[in-house]
Amino acid sequence: MNEGNIVVEKSYKFGLRIVKLYMLLRKNKVERELLIQLLKSGTSIGANVEEAEGGQSGADFIHKMGIAYKEAREVHYWLRILHDSNLLELKLAESFVADAEELKRILASILKTSKARMGKK
């Protein structure tokens, strides 16, 4: 793992937590389609961050980080749906939503800085 790179570490750990949540909710017989959406968007954040880190150009980096940001927004949505439909308990939902919001903030900041740097070149 890319130790020292906060967004890489946080997105990876978040993806692991999402996998574990998926397994837990699957045992509870939560609607499969909801869980698949949660799993795909929650693990896609880290995958796109990893791709961005190996980007071939600044534009490629920004594109992949932008996808990671969109996935963070999507997983935030699915977590809220699961909570508001009483399929995810409040304490667990709050923890996951807080992590998703933190990832969104970090990714938005990276995108803003990267786009500003690209504009100066």
C-alpha positions in Angstrom: 0.0 0.0 0.0 1.1 3.6 -0.6 1.9 4.5 3.0 2.0 8.2 3.7 -0.5 9.0 0.9 -3.6 9.9 2.9 -6.2 9.6 0.1 -4.8 6.2 -1.0 -4.8 4.9 2.6 -8.2 6.3 3.5 -9.9 5.1 0.3 -8.4 1.6 0.7 -9.5 1.3 4.3 -13.0 2.6 3.4 -13.2 0.0 0.6 -12.4 -2.7 3.1 -15.1 -1.4 5.5 -17.6 -1.4 2.7 -16.8 -5.0 1.8 -17.4 -6.0 5.5 -20.6 -4.0 5.6 -21.8 -5.7 2.4 -21.1 -9.1 4.0 -23.0 -8.1 7.1 -26.0 -6.7 5.3 -26.1 -9.6 2.9 -26.5 -12.0 5.9 -29.4 -9.8 7.1 -31.1 -10.4 3.7 -31.0 -6.7 2.6 -32.1 -6.2 -1.0 -29.2 -7.5 -3.2 -29.4 -4.7 -5.8 -28.9 -2.1 -3.1 -25.9 -3.9 -1.7 -24.3 -4.3 -5.1 -24.6 -0.6 -5.7 -23.0 0.1 -2.3 -20.2 -2.4 -2.9 -19.4 -1.1 -6.4 -19.3 2.6 -5.5 -17.6 2.0 -2.2 -14.7 0.0 -3.6 -14.5 2.0 -6.8 -13.2 5.1 -4.9 -9.9 3.4 -4.0 -9.5 1.7 -7.3 -9.8 5.0 -9.1 -7.4 6.7 -6.7 -4.9 4.0 -7.4 -5.3 4.5 -11.1 -4.9 8.2 -10.7 -1.7 7.7 -8.8 -0.3 5.9 -11.8 -1.8 8.4 -14.3 0.0 9.0 -17.5 -0.5 12.8 -17.4 -1.9 15.5 -15.2 -5.2 15.3 -17.2 -5.4 11.6 -16.6 -4.8 12.1 -12.9 -7.5 14.7 -12.7 -9.9 12.5 -14.7 -9.4 9.4 -12.4 -9.6 11.5 -9.2 -12.8 13.0 -10.6 -14.3 9.6 -11.0 -13.2 8.7 -7.4 -15.0 11.9 -6.2 -18.2 10.9 -8.1 -18.1 7.4 -6.6 -17.7 8.9 -3.1 -20.8 11.0 -3.7 -22.6 7.9 -4.9 -21.7 5.7 -2.0 -22.8 8.6 0.3 -26.2 8.4 -1.4 -26.5 4.6 -1.0 -25.5 4.8 2.7 -28.2 7.4 3.3 -30.8 5.2 1.4 -29.9 2.2 3.6 -30.1 4.3 6.7 -33.3 6.1 5.9 -35.0 2.8 4.9 -34.1 1.4 8.3 -31.8 -1.2 6.8 -28.6 0.3 8.5 -28.5 1.2 12.1 -27.9 4.9 13.0 -24.4 4.5 14.6 -23.1 2.4 11.8 -24.6 4.7 9.2 -23.1 7.8 10.8 -19.7 6.3 10.9 -19.8 5.3 7.2 -21.4 8.6 6.1 -18.7 10.6 8.0 -16.0 8.6 6.2 -17.6 9.1 2.8 -17.9 12.9 3.5 -14.3 13.0 4.5 -13.2 11.3 1.3 -15.4 13.7 -0.7 -13.7 16.7 0.9 -10.2 15.3 0.4 -10.9 14.4 -3.2 -12.5 17.8 -3.9 -9.4 19.5 -2.5 -7.1 17.4 -4.6 -9.1 18.1 -7.7 -9.2 21.9 -7.0 -5.4 22.0 -6.4 -4.6 19.8 -9.4 -6.9 21.8 -11.8 -5.3 25.0 -10.6 -1.8 23.6 -11.3 -2.8 22.5 -14.7 -4.2 25.9 -15.5 -0.8 27.5 -14.7 1.1 25.4 -17.2 
